[in-house]
Amino acid sequence: MNKNIIIAVVLIVAGILVFLNASKDVSTYANFKQAANGDKVKIVGQLSKDKPIVYDPQNSPNEFTFFMKDADGVEKKVVLEQPKPQDFEMSEQIVVTGELEGETFVASEILMKCPSKYKDEEIAVKEQQG
């Protein structure tokens, strides 16, 4: 066989394997009810500020527990397998990626939408214009 053909075939197979591996990690947006089927999903919600937030960096540095409500108002306990993010309590919206295990959502990733640091300046500018 020609050396160039072998290299081309190897590159094509490698490309297909990379694509298949990347496509496995794609998860869909859902709510807690839809997450009950056991698939890996992303859930958008808000922090339940009236419930406890537990983080003990001395004993469990990679376990952070909190409660969140999804878009339908269903509240679940979330266990994040990472350290507590900075300014977590100030988040307006949370997106967690993981799986529902019983009544607990076990998250491997988190994204937070925090209030804009420019929000106060924006209000002041509008008041001056108005």
N, C-alpha and C positions, 0 to 999 in steps of 0.2 A: 504494500500500500504506500501511497505517496505521503511523505511527512506532513505536508500542508493539509491534507484531508484529515489525518489523525488529529492534528492540532485543532482544526475547525470543529470536528465532532466532539472533542473534549470540551471546548469552549461552549458549544451549544448545550451539552449535558450539564455543565456547571451552571449556566444561565438558568436552565429549567429548574435545577435544584434550589438555587437561590430564590427564584420566584415562588416555588412551592413552600419553602420554609417561611418566607415573608408573609404569604397569604394565610398561613395558619394562625398568625398572631392578630389578625383583623377581628375585632369584636364589634358587635352592633349595639346601638343605643336601645335601652329598655327601661322598664321600671321594676320594682321589686317583685311584682306578681309575675311578670314575664321571665324573670331570672330564676324562677323556681324550677325550670326544666333542666338546670345544671350547666348550661352553656356559659362561656366566658362573655360577659357583657359590660357595657359602660352605663352607669346610672347617673343621671343629673339630679341634683337635689340641693337641699339647704341643711345646714347644721341645726340640730335641735339644741338650742342654747339652754333649755331648761333641764337637760339631762347631763349626767356626768361625762367629763372628758378625762380619760385615764392614760397617763404616760409616765412610766417609771424608767428613766434612762439608766439607772444603776443596775437594775435587775433584768430588764427586758428592753434593751435599746432599740430593737427592731420590731417593737409591737406597740401600736398606738390604737386606742379604742375610743370611739365616739358614737353618737346616734345621729342619724340623718333622716330627713323626710324626702321622698321622691316627688315627682311632679303631681302624682295623684294623692299626695298627703299620707302615704303609707310610711310608717316609721320603722326602721330596723337598726339593730346594733351593727356597726361596721368595725372590723378589725383590719387595720392597715399594717402590712408586713414591712414597714419602713419607720424611720424615726419621725417624730411629730414635725410637720412643716412649720417654718417660721411664720408668725402672724396668722396662724390658722383660725383663731377665734374671730378675726376681722373679715373673713371670707364672706362674700355675698352669695356665691354659688359654688358647688363642689361637683366634680365629676370623678367618680371612682370606677376603676376597672377591676373586675374580679368575678367571683362565683358565689352564689348563695349556698351555704352549707347549713341546712336546718333552718333556724331562725336568724342566723348570723351571716352577714355578707363579708366574705374574706377578700380584701382588696390587695392587689399587688402594685397598683399605681394610683396616683391622685393628681388632679389638676384643680387649681382654685382660681376663682375670679374674685379678686380683691377690689375694694373700693378704689377709685382713682385718686391719686394724690393731688390731682388738679381739680377735684370736685369743688372744694371750697373757693378756689380762685375763680372757677367758672361761675359760681353763684354770685360772687362779688362783682364780676364783670357785667353780668346781666342786670344786677341792681343799679349799677352806675349808668348803664345804657337806658334803663327804663324810667 
